[in-house]
Amino acid sequence: MTSTALIVQYLDDLLETSSVPDFPNALNGLQLANGGSVNRIAAAVDFSLRTVTGAADANADLLIVHHGMFWGGLQAIRGTAFARLHTLIARDIAVYSSHLPLDRHALYGNNALLAAELGLEPSGEFARFKTISIGVAGESDIATASLAERADAFARLNGGIARTTQITPERRTHKWAICTGAGAGTETLNEARERGIDTLIVGEGPHHSAVDADESGITVIYAGHYATETLGVRALAAHISDRFGVPWTFIEAPTGL
């Protein structure tokens, strides 16, 4: 058992929660308090009834998520929203959420960890957002088709499947960038073009991103929004478990995206 406040303060300091800009609905940090102590941690990508129920079934009293309680904006507390909140309060489960602070972290972040999963070594940052960069970038000399196969193998282990824009057999990846989650947007594609990136690895993106990328000579590997963001919460929960001696579990709830 350890203090909820102690873990929360450690997470806020580790992730630089107060200084990292984000979307308003992210509301990074402690989103729901509990009675004050933590005996077991649950980690999940999304805040949902499935993950809340999973945390309760695991007898966890702290749920760490990437997409938090308020991601979808304002909503009445009834139906599923009531069921989630009722379970959390009845079972004394606190909720801690970290979006961009976790995405960009050098050790426990989704982007750095996905690069490692794919056998890539970052040498710089990517995906500018306000005063920060979210993703990572680097150089390599690898067949793009082989890189896509690695991404697909990773995605399939995490409830998804990888898709790509057109890849010719002879194509090689020399300059790559990673932005997990919804990483293929107009801004990231523009940045990739400006920096001569030839391969962009993301979770997902709108349909037009495939058209724009193809016309710009950029291959996009879509490895799944959910799959690419399983890494950070797992690593963060494991680290907190080691530091504070509190067991943890991962709640699997693939979305198919």
N, C-alpha and C positions, 0 to 999 in steps of 0.2 A: 504494500500500500504506500502511496506517496501523495503529496498534495497536488490537487488540480491546478492551483495557482502557480505552484513551482514549475510544473510542466509547461503551462501556458506561457509563463515569462521566459522560459528557456526557448520555446518555439518562436516566440515573437523576436527574441534577440537573434537566434540562429538564422531565421528567414528574413530578417530586416523588415518585418511586417509594416511598421509605421512609416517607413520611408519609400516603399516601393509603390508606384502608382498602379491603379487597376481600374476596372470597370466598376461603377457604383454598386451594382448588385452583388459584387464579389464579397464585400464586407468581411475582409480577411481578419482572422483571429478567432477568439472565442465567441461563438454565436449563441450558445446556450450553456449556462452554468449548470453545475450539479451540486450535490451536497458538500463537496469540497475535497473528495479523495478519489484516487484512481487505483483500481486493483487489476484491471485488464483493459487493453486498448484494442479497438477494432479500426481497421482502415478500409476505405472504399473510395472509388473514383467519384461517385455521385451521391448526393443526399436524396434518398428515395425511401418509399415504404419498404422495399426489399432490403436495402442496406440497414435501415433502422431496425427492422425485424431481425436481421442477421446479427446485428450487434447485441440485441437483447437476448437472442438465443445463445450467443457466445458468452453471456454474462459480462459483457464489457460495460464500463462506465465512462469511457471516453471514445467518441467516434471522430476520427480524423478523415476529412474528405477534401477533394480538390474542388468540386463544384458544390457550393454550400446551400444552406437552407433558403436563401433569398434569390437564388440564381434566376428564377423565372419571374421575379418581380412581385408586386403586391398581389395577394389573393386572400379571399375569405378563409377563415379557419373552420372548415367543415369538410366532410367527406374524407378523402385521403389525407388532406392537410391536417385535419383534426386527429386522424389515426396516428400519423407520424408523431405529432407533438404530444399526444396522450401517452404513447409508448415511451417516449424519451423521458417525460416527467415521472411517469409511474415507475420506471425502472432506474431513475436517477442517472441518466446518461447525458454527459456533456457533449457538445459538438464544437469542434475546432475545424475551420476551413482555411485553406491556403491555395490561391489560384496562381497569379503571376509570380508571387514570391517563391512558390515552389517550382514553377516551370523553369525559372532562370537560375536556380541555385546550382553552384558549381559542383557540389558533391551529391546532393540528394534530389536534384532537379530532373524533371522528365526529359529535357533535351540532352543534357550531358549523359544521362543514363542510357537513352536510346542510341546515342552515338556509340557508346561502349558495347551495347548489345549487337550492333551492326558491324563491329570491328573497325570503327572509324575514330580517329583521334582529332578532337577539335584544336584549332589554333587561333580561333577568334570568335567574335560574337555575330549574331544575325537577328533580324526581325526587330527593328527599332519600334519602340512604343514610348512616346513622350520622352522621359529622361533616361530610359533604360533600353537594353536589348534583351529580348526574351530567349532567343534561340542560340544555336552555335553553328560554326562553319569551319571548314578545313579543306585540305587538299589530299588527293589520293591518286592512285592509278589502278582502277579496278573496272572490270566489265560491268556496265550498268545493269545488264540482265542478272548478273550474279548478285549485285547489291539488292535488286528487286526480289530475288529469291530469298535472300536473308530476311528482308522485311516481311515477306509473306510467311516464312516459317515462324517468325516472332509473332505476327498477328494471329496466326492460327492457334498458337499456344495461349492466347489471351482473348479468345472468343470472337475473333474477327477474320478478315481476309484482306490481303493487300491488292490494290489495283494500281495500274500505271498508265501514263500517257504512252504514246508510241515509242518503242525501243527497237532500234535496228541491231542485228547480231553483232556488228562490229563496234558499236558505240561504247566508249569508255567514260567513266566519271573521273574528272580531274579536279573540279572545284565543286564542292557540295555544301549544302546548308540544311539545317533541321529546324523546324518549328512545329512542335507537337500540337495535338488538338486541331482546331480549325485554322491550320497554318497556311493554307493556300488562298490568299486573298489578293486584291489588287495591290496593296501596299507591299506585301512580301515579294510578289512577282516583280514589281518595279525595282525593289531593292536588289533582287537576284540579277535582273538585267543590268543594272548599274554596276554591279560588282563582278560580272562575268561568271556567275554561278551557272553550271551546266546541269546540275541535278538537285532538285529540291525535295526533301523528304518531310512529309507532314502526316497529320492524322486524316484530315479531310479538307474539302474545299468546295465552293460552288461550281456548277457545271462550266461556267465561263472560264474558270481557272485553267481547265484542260485545253480549251481553245487558245487562250492567250499564251499559255506556256508553249504549246506546240508551234505557234507562229513566231515565238521568240527563241526557238531552239533549246528550250529547257525541258528536261524530262522531270515529271512530277511523280513521285511514289507516294500513293495514299495508303498508309499502313493502318488506318483506323483510328478514329478519335478516341474511343474507349481504350483500345489496346495500348496506344502510345502514352496514355496517361495513367496506366496502372503502376508504372515504375516508381514515380515520386512518392506516392503515399505508402507504398510497400517499404521503400528505403527509409523514409522518415519514421514510420512506426517501428521498424526494426532498430533504428538508431536510438529512439526514445526508450525502447524496451531494454537495450543494452545499458544505457546510461542510468536509468532509474530502477532497473530490476523488475520491470512490470511485463508480464507476458502479453503477446499481441497475436492478432489473427487478421487475415485479409478476407473481406466479404466480396465474393465474386458476383457481379451483377452485370454481365455484358449487355450492351444496348443494341448490338448488331451494326453499329455505325463506327 
